[in-house]
Amino acid sequence: MKTNKYLYLICSPNKWYEDGSKDNYKVNNLLLNLKQVSWSISSLKNIYIGMQGIIKVSRDDRPKYFLDKYNVEKLKSGIYATFEVIDFYPDKKNGKVTIKIIDNFFKENKIIAKEKAKEILGDKFRSQSQGYISNDVYKLIYEEINKITYQDMPKLRKELVVEKSKEFYPRDEKEKIKALELANYKCEIDTNHTTFISKINNKSYIEGHHLIPISKYDLFEYDIDVQANIVSLCPTCHRKLHSGIEKDIYELLNLLYKKREYRLKNAGLSITIEKLKQFYKDGI
């Protein structure tokens, strides 16, 4: 049964492969590039496909001499990523969930470090097993990440322009460029999607896409041509959103919406995933 709870998973670096394994030096790199993984969990009560959650590191107790041997830095305590459950395997003693990463804060160099993580999670920060947090706590995590990275706020709408019998809202190229910079010129569907080097800026070629379509400008009180609403996409994902089959489009929208829901709200652009899907069904 679905609940309004969110799952938290604990990464114990000295026990990732097995307690004291020499392969535990690989944990840093694994977390840095984590996209999808099967995670052991002692209880699967109230877990469902689509459930979201966080990965946290409470402490890294790998011996210093072990880390020095492999030139690995000790992991800081904090909140490292958010995820979605895409499958689970019940077991009376030790089941497993398969998770897909939504946002990897570690990779983006913006983990919520110890003191702030303790403030947000309270007693759950010190827990050495999985558990649940509320929707309000999950929201606080994203609000904190947005404070670290973005400065989204409502922006007055631009005036409608009429030229040669055509009406349109002007776009601010600077907003798009900044949005792509913040995404580090990577595809927000999958950062491993590769393109080519652009001759314009010598960066990976990437395209900006208005998640709330620019054609829906009139339906919103505030400007939708803002960084919070501009996502960075590789050409294939961008074309799929415009020309793909409905199932594929909705899959991409679900992922992008989870990444941008709170940023859109901060920009005065509250919208449900159902409404967003209807926009695309109507045609963009």
C-alpha positions in Angstrom: 0.0 0.0 0.0 1.4 3.4 -1.0 2.1 5.9 1.8 3.4 9.4 2.1 6.6 8.1 3.6 10.0 8.2 2.0 12.7 5.6 2.4 16.2 6.3 3.7 19.1 3.9 3.0 22.4 3.9 4.9 25.7 3.4 3.2 28.3 1.9 5.6 31.5 2.1 3.5 33.4 -0.5 5.5 30.6 -3.1 4.9 29.6 -2.3 1.3 31.1 -5.4 -0.3 31.5 -7.2 3.0 32.8 -6.3 6.4 36.5 -5.3 6.1 36.7 -6.3 2.4 39.7 -4.8 0.6 37.2 -3.9 -2.2 35.6 -1.3 0.1 38.1 1.3 -1.2 35.9 1.3 -4.3 32.9 2.7 -2.5 33.8 6.4 -3.2 33.9 5.8 -6.9 30.8 3.7 -6.8 28.8 6.4 -5.0 30.2 9.1 -7.3 28.9 7.2 -10.4 25.8 5.6 -8.9 22.9 5.3 -11.3 21.1 2.1 -10.5 21.9 -0.6 -7.9 20.3 -3.4 -5.9 20.3 -2.6 -2.1 19.9 -5.1 0.7 17.3 -4.1 3.2 16.1 -5.9 6.4 12.4 -5.1 6.0 10.2 -4.4 2.9 7.1 -3.3 4.8 5.3 -0.4 3.1 7.8 -0.3 0.2 6.4 0.0 -3.3 7.6 0.6 -6.9 7.9 4.4 -7.4 8.7 5.1 -3.8 11.3 7.8 -3.4 14.0 8.1 -0.8 17.6 9.2 0.2 21.0 7.7 0.6 23.0 8.9 3.6 26.4 8.2 5.0 26.4 8.4 8.8 30.1 7.6 9.2 33.0 6.2 7.3 34.9 3.8 9.7 37.3 2.4 7.1 40.8 2.4 8.7 43.0 5.3 7.7 45.9 3.0 6.7 43.5 1.2 4.3 42.3 4.4 2.7 45.9 5.7 2.4 46.9 2.5 0.6 44.5 3.1 -2.2 44.7 6.9 -2.0 41.0 7.2 -1.1 39.4 10.1 0.8 37.3 9.4 3.8 33.6 10.0 3.1 32.0 12.9 4.9 28.8 12.3 6.9 25.7 13.6 5.1 23.0 13.1 2.5 24.4 11.9 -0.8 21.6 11.2 -3.2 17.8 10.7 -3.8 16.4 7.7 -5.6 13.2 5.9 -6.8 12.4 2.3 -6.1 12.0 0.5 -9.4 11.8 -3.1 -8.1 11.9 -5.1 -4.8 12.5 -8.7 -3.8 10.8 -9.7 -0.5 12.6 -12.0 1.9 11.7 -12.8 5.5 15.1 -11.8 6.8 17.0 -9.8 4.2 15.2 -8.6 1.1 16.5 -6.3 -1.7 15.3 -3.2 -3.5 16.5 -2.0 -6.8 16.8 1.8 -6.9 17.4 4.3 -9.7 19.1 7.6 -8.7 17.2 10.8 -9.2 19.8 13.3 -8.1 23.4 12.4 -7.1 24.4 15.2 -4.8 27.9 13.6 -4.3 28.6 13.8 -8.1 27.4 17.4 -8.2 29.6 18.3 -5.2 26.7 19.5 -3.1 26.0 16.8 -0.5 24.1 18.0 2.6 26.9 17.8 5.1 26.8 16.6 8.7 25.4 19.5 10.7 22.6 20.4 8.3 21.8 16.7 7.7 21.5 16.2 11.5 19.2 19.3 11.7 17.0 17.9 8.9 16.9 14.2 9.9 17.1 14.5 13.7 17.6 11.1 15.4 17.4 9.3 12.1 20.8 10.8 11.1 22.6 8.4 13.4 20.6 5.3 12.5 22.7 2.5 11.1 19.8 0.8 9.3 17.2 1.8 6.8 14.0 3.6 7.8 11.4 6.2 6.8 11.1 9.9 6.6 8.1 12.1 6.0 7.2 14.2 3.0 8.1 17.3 4.9 11.6 16.1 5.7 12.1 15.1 2.0 11.0 18.5 1.0 13.5 20.2 3.4 16.3 18.2 1.7 15.5 19.6 -1.7 14.9 23.1 -0.3 18.4 22.9 1.2 19.9 21.6 -2.1 18.2 24.4 -4.0 19.7 27.0 -1.5 23.1 25.5 -2.2 22.8 25.6 -5.9 20.0 27.8 -7.2 18.3 31.1 -6.5 14.9 30.5 -8.0 12.1 33.0 -7.4 9.0 34.2 -9.2 9.8 36.5 -12.1 7.4 38.9 -13.8 6.1 37.7 -17.2 7.5 39.4 -20.3 5.2 41.4 -22.5 3.7 39.8 -25.6 5.5 40.9 -28.8 3.6 41.4 -32.1 5.7 41.5 -35.2 4.5 41.0 -38.8 1.1 39.7 -37.7 2.8 37.2 -35.4 2.5 37.1 -31.6 5.2 35.6 -29.3 6.8 35.9 -25.9 10.5 36.8 -26.2 13.0 34.3 -24.8 16.1 35.2 -22.8 19.1 33.4 -24.2 21.0 34.2 -21.0 18.5 32.1 -18.9 19.1 29.1 -21.2 22.9 29.4 -21.1 22.9 29.7 -17.3 20.6 26.6 -17.0 23.0 24.6 -19.2 26.0 25.8 -17.2 24.3 24.7 -14.0 23.7 21.2 -15.5 27.5 21.2 -16.4 26.5 20.7 -20.1 25.2 17.2 -19.4 21.9 15.5 -20.2 19.5 15.6 -17.2 17.9 12.3 -18.2 21.3 10.5 -18.0 24.6 12.3 -17.5 26.3 9.5 -19.4 24.6 10.4 -22.7 27.4 11.7 -24.9 27.2 14.1 -27.9 30.1 16.0 -29.4 32.1 19.2 -28.7 30.3 22.3 -29.8 32.4 24.8 -31.8 30.4 27.7 -30.1 31.7 27.2 -26.5 34.0 24.1 -26.7 31.7 22.3 -24.4 29.6 19.1 -24.9 26.8 20.0 -27.3 23.5 20.1 -25.3 20.1 21.6 -25.8 17.8 23.6 -23.6 14.1 22.5 -23.3 11.3 24.3 -21.5 9.7 21.6 -19.3 6.5 23.6 -19.1 6.1 24.3 -22.8 6.5 27.9 -23.9 3.2 27.6 -25.7 1.5 27.5 -22.3 2.8 30.9 -21.3 -0.6 32.5 -20.9 -1.7 29.9 -18.3 0.9 31.0 -15.7 1.1 34.1 -13.5 4.8 34.3 -13.7 7.5 33.9 -16.4 8.2 30.3 -17.5 11.3 31.3 -19.5 13.4 30.9 -16.4 16.3 28.6 -15.3 14.0 26.5 -13.1 11.9 25.5 -16.2 14.8 25.0 -18.6 16.3 21.5 -18.6 19.5 20.4 -20.3 19.0 17.5 -22.7 21.0 15.6 -25.3 19.6 15.9 -28.8 18.1 12.4 -28.7 16.2 12.9 -25.4 15.1 16.3 -26.6 13.7 14.9 -29.8 12.0 12.1 -27.9 10.1 14.6 -25.8 8.9 16.3 -28.9 8.4 13.3 -31.2 8.4 10.1 -29.2 5.6 7.8 -28.4 3.4 8.7 -25.4 4.9 6.0 -23.1 8.5 7.2 -23.7 7.5 10.8 -23.3 5.8 10.2 -20.0 8.8 8.2 -18.7 11.1 11.2 -19.4 8.6 13.6 -17.9 8.3 11.6 -14.7 12.1 11.8 -14.2 12.4 15.5 -15.1 9.4 16.4 -12.9 11.0 14.8 -9.9 14.2 16.7 -10.5 12.4 20.1 -10.9 9.2 20.0 -8.9 10.5 22.1 -6.0 12.5 24.5 -8.2 9.4 25.2 -10.2 7.4 25.9 -7.0 10.1 28.3 -5.9 9.8 30.1 -9.3 6.0 30.5 -8.8 5.2 27.7 -11.3 3.4 25.1 -9.3 2.1 22.3 -11.5 1.2 18.6 -11.1 2.7 15.8 -13.1 -0.7 15.0 -14.5 -1.2 18.5 -15.8 2.3 18.5 -17.3 1.6 15.2 -19.1 -1.6 16.7 -20.5 0.3 19.6 -21.9 2.5 17.2 -23.9 -0.5 15.1 -24.9 -2.1 18.3 -26.3 1.0 18.9 -28.3 4.0 21.2 -27.7 
